[in-house]
Each structure stands twice: as structure tokens, then as C-alpha cells.
């Protein structure tokens, strides 16, 4: 069963049709890749899926529910979490606090309980601390729990962003160039982590990536975008050998 | 496993320890002041400063919630304290004969002043918090001036038929002969019971600290700081931006209102002049917050105390007063923000804690050997 069904999604900025008639269907538990040259509209697709932009046309169905045109926070509550191409962490908070912000809607207590430090506050905070450490362990960040997020090295900042997104307990995880700026070793490690996350949390993952080694290594299916339109869609092997795709990337 | 458990444990107690130091500081200062008063060391001039001092401390702490924790520049903080003052004062004057227990009446006046300022903060926050940065600063500045000017044209009186309000003059209130005028336009409120004293001020500071610090260390506080650090990311993890911005802004306004109501009760007559409730005051409070360190609650308290006392202590130097004041301002800023000074302070702190550790253990610990 498809967890995400997108039909005829389109958006224009002025005269530019940034995403034109985009269709995608992602099976539950899949690791799906979205690739294409720079400026093809990949991040715009992510922004449409997460409600940052409202589509001009088309529908987004998540797990049988129409979420088209909803606000970002509602879409997050419905079960889509994301990371960003240019890392967006809460820099002045610690690593653990970053993940605890991700748990904001998962573990709750009233404001007044927090101000008066009632037992419900202590219980919920303890649960949040334990859960966040658990998540940090998956990404091997638990030793840095008390470090300020801005003091982490680049590769770990990317991992922390994924941990924070996972904390919101999503059905679908969108990763925007998770391997950008990583060296080959870090990329390899990240590939393992992404696969581990998919298996461990039974997550569906859609990722944008330029690193073809990563894409061909872990994605089972691909969609190629070019000038806002779907150029090609299907199994990874087929797509990467498609002459059209090669042309779009390398030119004639 | 063991190390992790210890880690979360120490984090939690470190937090509590910091809270205790902050509360302890206030109580120690209070005790020292009380001893000085009892032994007669403190001059009358200093005694007169104690209540304003408490007022400035509460104002600085509450503004830090908006500027340091939420990360939005507000230049209208004095306006909210003005609302609190006049609403609280109106309550006190009109209830003077009804509630005769002075502390209960004062407590209610502060509460009502805080509520009124909080509601005004909420109403203003809804449209204004859509703006960011410079624009928000300009609008809050304007709001503050509007509040001050509105207060200056209000005439409010009371008689057996209830409250009368007018914007013209005392005569147009049409009061009965037994009625009293509470707010007399530019002349302000008169006939207020002077209930405020240093002890109540300290209690109010502790309550303010309790609310602000506990809010910061809760789930809601983290959400507010997440918005400050990255709005788009905060939204992407499901944080309601509007709700938390309004929460921080209106709590900050309500605390300013409580401070205002408290401050007003130090005088029998008080009016809203530019100096006490205009942008001058707002900017002075902002100076406390910035010099004390954005987001640093303890720092803004210390800055408020030093910068309020300084002009008084320097009074003997007459014309050099402002010169020295500004030099100290620059010095404090450098000490707080220059990278070298920060490094030096860190080194000093490490040295001190290292010494303490060594004294405690006497034998070198494994860490030090390494």
C-alpha cells in the first residue's frame, strides 16, 4: 500500500512553473530517491509536501488522508518530518534539547505544570530525556548530549537534524541532501544509518541526493526531475541507465 | 549505560544548582540590605532607591524573556508597566475603603495590573508579532508612546454610581459631590496608598524569577528558544509559532504590569511622564538586558542593580557623572562581549573550579593525572 500518493502537483512562481504536473507514489517502508540537476525543483517538491508552499494544483495523500494545502505544523502532526539542505538546527540549544524540541508534540504537559514543576512535569521531562538519549544513541551522538548544537562538527549536525526529525515520530521522512559536504567515509556511514533507521523505525524515506553512490547504494526506486517535470521514474538500475537521464545530467 | 545515567543526572542537578544560586543571590542581597537598614548604615537616599531597584530588576528580567529568550526586539516595555501601574492604582484608590487589609489590597492591585498588562500585551502581540526585527522594534516603540499619551488624557472618577471616564477635564466627569477623582489627566493618579516596600519588592522579584526560569526550563521554554534559533525548523517539527510567540510576549508584558503596579504604590501621586514611562525608560531597560547578556537572567539583574545605583553613587562627581557612567557602560559591554574577555572569564572560572575540586579531593583525581 502506498503511504504517499501525489498527483498532478504544480506550483508557479510568477511566470516560472517550478514544479509541473509532479506525480509520485511511495510504498510503505520504501527508500525512495529524488534526483535531478540543480534547480530542477527537488527542494520545491519537499516544500510543497511539508506545506511551506501551497500547490496551485494537485493533491497530496498521506496514508489515505488528503493533506493538500494544510499548514506545516499540521502536516508534521499528520506524519511528515524533514531535514534541510542548509542545516537548520537550534544552535543555542544543546544536542539533547534539539531532540527534545522534536518530541514537543509527542510528550506533552500543560504550561502551568511546567511553571509550578508539578509531578506531571517531572515525569514527562524524564521520559523526554530518556527518549531523546535513546534516539541520540542511534546516531552515535549520546556522548555529545550536552554540547551546544552549533559546536558539533558538520557531519554530526546533519545526523542531529535527522534525529530531531525522527523525534516527531513521522510516517514519512524527507531528507534533503543528507550527504552534502560529507567525505566518502562519512557518506558510507550515513548510508548505513539511513538503512538502519528505515528498518528499526519501520519508516518510509524519501531523499534528495546528488551523490550517485549513495543513491544507487540504498534507494530501491528513483524519480528524476528536470526543469520541474518528471523525466523518468522507476527502479534505480533502470533509471540510472536511461539515456535521457544521462543527458539531463551530463548534457549531450 | 552507567555513564549516560550519570550524565543526565548531572545535567538536571546542574540546572537546579544554577536556579538555587540565582534565588540565593537575591535573598543574600536582601538580608545584607536589611542588616544595613537595621544597623543604620544605609543612608536615607539609598533607602529611597530600594523600591525602584526592585522595579528595574523585575523589568529587566521580564524584558529578557522577550528579547533574550524569544529573540524579538521590543522597545515598548515601559508601556506595559504603565498599563499595570494605572490599572493597579485605579483599583487601589477605588477600593481603599472597601478592602481595608493593606497587603491583600496591594496583592490584588498587582495581580489586576499584571492581568491588564498581559491582556494588552496579547492584543497588541497578535498583529505586531507578525513583524520581525527592526519593524517590530519600531511598532512596539510607537505602542509604548501611544499608551503613555492615552493615559495622559484620561480623567477617571468614582462616586456612588460607579466609575466615570472622560478625556476632557474633571468637570465633564459629572461626579456627585461625594465623588473622588482618581486619574486627573496629565497630573496622574493621586491619593494612592503607599503600600510598596523593599520586602514586597524582593518577594515579587522571586516570583518573577520563579515564573521566568521555570518557563525557560520547560517544554514551552524550549519551544520559544527553538523559534528564536530557527523559525522554519521549529515549524517543521510541529511547533505553533504564533502561540509561543504570544505566550512569551504576554507573560513578559504581564510581569512588567506587575512591576508597574508595585512601583506606583511607592508614591502617593504619580503621572506618566516621558522619563518614567516613555521610550527613554524602555531603552534604559533594554540597556540592562543587553549589558547583562541576552538570555542571561542573572546578568540582567546584576546589570539593572549596578546601572541604577551608579548615577546615585556618582552624584558627588557632579558634571563628570554622565561621563563616568558612559565609560562604565562601554567597559561592561566590552567585558561581556569581547572574545578575549570571554576567554579570560572562562579561564578564570575553570581555574577557580579546578582549585575547589583540588581542595575537596586533596588527592589528584584520575582526570587531573591525565
Interface residues (C-beta under 8 A of the other chain):
Chain A: X50 X52 X72 X73 X76 X77 X81 X82 X84 X88 X89 X90 X91 X92 X93 X96 X97 X100 X101 X102 X104 X105 X107 X108 X109 X111 X114 X115 X116 X117 X121 X124 X125 X128 X129 X130 X133 X142 X145 X146 X164 X165 X167 X168
Chain B: X4 X7 X8 X11 X12 X210 X211 X214 X215 X217 X218 X219 X220 X221 X222 X223 X225 X226 X228 X229 X230 X232 X233 X234 X235 X236 X237 X238 X239 X240 X241 X247 X295
